[in-house]
Amino acid sequence: MTSAAPPAVGQPAPEFRLKGPAGQFVSLSDYRGHQNVVLAFYPLAFTAVCSHQLPELERARTRIEGLGAALLGVSVDSWQSNEVFARQMGVQYPLLSDFKRDVSRAYGVLDEERFYSRRAVFVVDRDGRIAYSDISANASDMAQIPDVDRLIERLESLSH
């Protein structure tokens, strides 16, 4: 099975229901009509670049939430691994387990050769449409981590 093309800005965001902290399910539709959602896909917990990316988003979390958005991390790791990783990294936002890789495929970010997602950030607006995307070409290149400042700029434009 191959990944779909990433959804373009303006297209409906693929729905999901994934296990998060304590094995509780989180669905994209939980936020529809209420909040924008930032989906931060990361390849694998406990790796060097992810250990830089997720704390960087944590440092911006207050600004992101202040702009009316929920921040969610997504990886192919188990929810248990994500929970330990979040605790170790000091990450307070939910990390969701795409263990079956269906969501990474639906968002067009699954690296089929390595069987984990590429590094990417999507903003889903309150209406459930893609409002922004930033997908790294090389998941292991520290210089290609999706830009938090550009993400914040896009959220600011949605909050007006």
N, C-alpha and C positions, 0 to 999 in steps of 0.2 A: 504494500500500500504506500502510495506517495503522498506527500504533503500537498494540500491545496495551495493556490497562490495566496499570498497574504491579502486579507480584505483591504480594499482601498478606502481612503477617506470618503465618508458619506455612505458607505455600505453598512448594512446591518452587521453588528458584531456577533460572531458565533456564540450561542448560548453554551453554558457549561454548568456542571454540578460536580465539585471536587471536594475532597476531604482536606480540611485545614487543621488548625490547632485542636488538640484533644480528639481528633477524628470526626469533628463536626463538619457537616456539609455546608458549603458556601456555593451559591449560584449567582450568576451574573444578573439574573432577573430580580434578585433580592434588592438591587440598587435602582432598577429602572423606575423612572419618574421622580426619584429622590436625590440621587447623587451621580456625579461623574465618577468613573472608575479608571484608575491607572493600573494596567496589568504589566508587571515587570517579569518577563520570561528570563530565566537564567539557566545555564546548562546543568550544573551539578553543585550540590552543597559541598562544603569543605574543600573547594578548589580556590586557588589564589585569586583569580580575577573576580569570581563571585564573592569572595571574602572582601573585596574592595567595593564592588557594585552595590551590594545590599546595604552596608553601613552608610554609603553615600546617599542612598535613597532615605535611609532612616534619619540622617541629618536634615533632609529636606521635608520629612514627613509632616511637621507642624505647618509648614507653608502650604504643602499639598492639601492637607485636610482643611486649612484655613480658606482655601479656594473652593471648598465644597466637594472635594474628591476623596474617595476611598482608595487606599493604596493596597494592592495585593501582589505578592510574589507568586510565580508559578514555575515549578520544575518537575522533572520526571522522578524525583526522589520520593520515597514513601513519606507519608505525613509524619511518621515518627522521626525519621531523619531530619526533616525540615524543622520539626519542633526543637530538636537538640541544636541544630545549626542556628536557628533564630536566637535561642538562649545564649549560645556561645558568642554570637555576633552582636548581641544587644539590640536585635531587631524587634520592634514592638508591633509591626503590622503583620497580618496573617500571611503565612507561606502555604501555598496550596499544592497538593500532590496530583500531578498529571501522570500517575504511574502507568496508565494504559496508553499514554501518548496521544489520545484522541484530540485533546484541546490544542496541543502543539501542532498537530497536523491541520486542524481546522483553521488555525491562525497562520498557517504556512511557514512555520518556523522550526519544524522538526528536521534535524539533520539525520536523514535516513541511514547514512553510513555509520555514524557514531551512536545513533539511537537516543540522542538527547536534543533538547531544543537549542536553537541559536539564541543569542542574547538579543532581546528586543523589548521595546516599551510601546504599548498601545494606550491611547486614551479613548474610552468609550463614554459618549455623552449620556445625559439623562434619558434620552430617547432610545438608547441602545444602538447608536450608530458610531462607527469609528470616526473620531475627530482628529486623531494624530497617530502617526507611527514612526518609529525609529528602530530599524533593524540592522544589527551589526553584520558585516560580511564575514568577519573572522571573530568567533567567540572567544578565542584565547588571546586576542590583542587588547591589552589594557587601554590603548589609545582609541579603541572603537566602542568603548562602553557608551550606551546611549546618553546623550547630553541632558543633564538635569536642568540646566538653565533654559534650554529650549522647551523642555517639558513644562516648566513653570510658566514660561511665556504663553504657551498654548492654553494652559489652564486659566491664566489671567484673562485671555480673550474670551473664554467660554463663560466666565463669571460676570461679564458685563451685560 
